Amino acid sequence: MEQAELLFKENVDAWIKQIRNELSEFQDIPAVVEENINNIQHNYELIQEMKDEVEDLKQEVKLLKIMHILVLKQKNEPMKTPA
């Protein structure tokens, strides 16, 4: 009977250790989730900034195209008038 009691006690101790270990893992989860949320938010902000920069670059390219067209027109206009 003593051996059965010792075995039972060892099993209970092992279960308690396992439960404590699993609980400590669950306690770490909120910190990990919060870190992931912060990382996602930061990435979202970076993406928004990059979208704004791309939009600005598109506008600059359009402006440069218009300026280039105007310069080409100005070069071609004097050639047309003398003829």
C-alpha positions as a Markdown table, in Angstrom:
| # | Residue | x | y | z |
|---|---|---|---|---|
| 1 | Met | 0.0 | 0.0 | 0.0 |
| 2 | Glu | 2.9 | 2.4 | 0.7 |
| 3 | Gln | 4.2 | 1.9 | -2.8 |
| 4 | Ala | 0.8 | 2.7 | -4.3 |
| 5 | Glu | 0.6 | 5.9 | -2.2 |
| 6 | Leu | 4.1 | 6.9 | -3.2 |
| 7 | Leu | 3.3 | 6.3 | -6.9 |
| 8 | Phe | 0.1 | 8.3 | -6.5 |
| 9 | Lys | 1.9 | 11.1 | -4.8 |
| 10 | Glu | 4.6 | 11.2 | -7.6 |
| 11 | Asn | 1.8 | 11.2 | -10.2 |
| 12 | Val | 0.0 | 14.1 | -8.5 |
| 13 | Asp | 3.3 | 16.0 | -8.2 |
| 14 | Ala | 4.0 | 15.4 | -11.9 |
| 15 | Trp | 0.5 | 16.6 | -12.8 |
| 16 | Ile | 0.9 | 19.7 | -10.7 |
| 17 | Lys | 4.2 | 20.5 | -12.4 |
| 18 | Gln | 2.7 | 20.0 | -15.8 |
| 19 | Ile | -0.3 | 22.2 | -15.0 |
| 20 | Arg | 1.9 | 24.9 | -13.6 |
| 21 | Asn | 4.1 | 24.7 | -16.7 |
| 22 | Glu | 1.1 | 25.0 | -19.0 |
| 23 | Leu | -0.3 | 27.9 | -17.0 |
| 24 | Ser | 2.9 | 29.8 | -17.3 |
| 25 | Glu | 2.8 | 29.3 | -21.1 |
| 26 | Phe | -0.7 | 30.7 | -21.1 |
| 27 | Gln | 0.5 | 33.7 | -19.1 |
| 28 | Asp | 3.1 | 34.4 | -21.8 |
| 29 | Ile | 0.4 | 34.5 | -24.5 |
| 30 | Pro | -1.0 | 37.9 | -23.8 |
| 31 | Ala | 2.5 | 39.5 | -24.1 |
| 32 | Val | 3.1 | 37.7 | -27.4 |
| 33 | Val | -0.2 | 38.8 | -28.7 |
| 34 | Glu | 0.3 | 42.4 | -27.7 |
| 35 | Glu | 3.7 | 42.4 | -29.3 |
| 36 | Asn | 2.2 | 41.0 | -32.5 |
| 37 | Ile | -0.6 | 43.7 | -32.4 |
| 38 | Asn | 2.0 | 46.4 | -32.0 |
| 39 | Asn | 4.1 | 45.0 | -34.9 |
| 40 | Ile | 1.0 | 44.8 | -37.1 |
| 41 | Gln | 0.1 | 48.4 | -36.3 |
| 42 | His | 3.6 | 49.6 | -37.0 |
| 43 | Asn | 3.7 | 47.7 | -40.3 |
| 44 | Tyr | 0.3 | 49.2 | -41.2 |
| 45 | Glu | 1.6 | 52.7 | -40.5 |
| 46 | Leu | 4.7 | 52.0 | -42.7 |
| 47 | Ile | 2.5 | 50.8 | -45.5 |
| 48 | Gln | 0.3 | 53.9 | -45.3 |
| 49 | Glu | 3.4 | 56.1 | -45.4 |
| 50 | Met | 4.7 | 54.2 | -48.4 |
| 51 | Lys | 1.3 | 54.5 | -50.2 |
| 52 | Asp | 1.4 | 58.3 | -49.6 |
| 53 | Glu | 5.0 | 58.5 | -50.9 |
| 54 | Val | 4.1 | 56.5 | -54.0 |
| 55 | Glu | 1.1 | 58.8 | -54.7 |
| 56 | Asp | 3.4 | 61.8 | -54.4 |
| 57 | Leu | 5.9 | 60.2 | -56.8 |
| 58 | Lys | 3.0 | 59.5 | -59.2 |
| 59 | Gln | 2.1 | 63.2 | -59.1 |
| 60 | Glu | 5.7 | 64.3 | -59.6 |
| 61 | Val | 6.0 | 62.0 | -62.6 |
| 62 | Lys | 2.8 | 63.4 | -64.1 |
| 63 | Leu | 4.1 | 66.9 | -63.6 |
| 64 | Leu | 7.4 | 66.0 | -65.2 |
| 65 | Lys | 5.6 | 64.5 | -68.2 |
| 66 | Ile | 3.6 | 67.6 | -68.7 |
| 67 | Met | 6.7 | 69.8 | -68.4 |
| 68 | His | 8.5 | 67.6 | -70.9 |
| 69 | Ile | 5.5 | 67.9 | -73.4 |
| 70 | Leu | 5.5 | 71.7 | -73.0 |
| 71 | Val | 9.2 | 71.9 | -73.6 |
| 72 | Leu | 8.8 | 69.8 | -76.7 |
| 73 | Lys | 6.0 | 71.9 | -78.0 |
| 74 | Gln | 8.0 | 75.1 | -77.4 |
| 75 | Lys | 10.9 | 73.7 | -79.4 |
| 76 | Asn | 8.6 | 72.7 | -82.3 |
| 77 | Glu | 6.5 | 75.9 | -82.5 |
| 78 | Pro | 9.4 | 78.2 | -83.7 |
| 79 | Met | 10.0 | 75.7 | -86.5 |
| 80 | Lys | 6.4 | 75.9 | -87.7 |
| 81 | Thr | 6.1 | 79.7 | -87.8 |
| 82 | Pro | 8.9 | 80.5 | -90.4 |
| 83 | Ala | 7.6 | 78.0 | -92.9 |
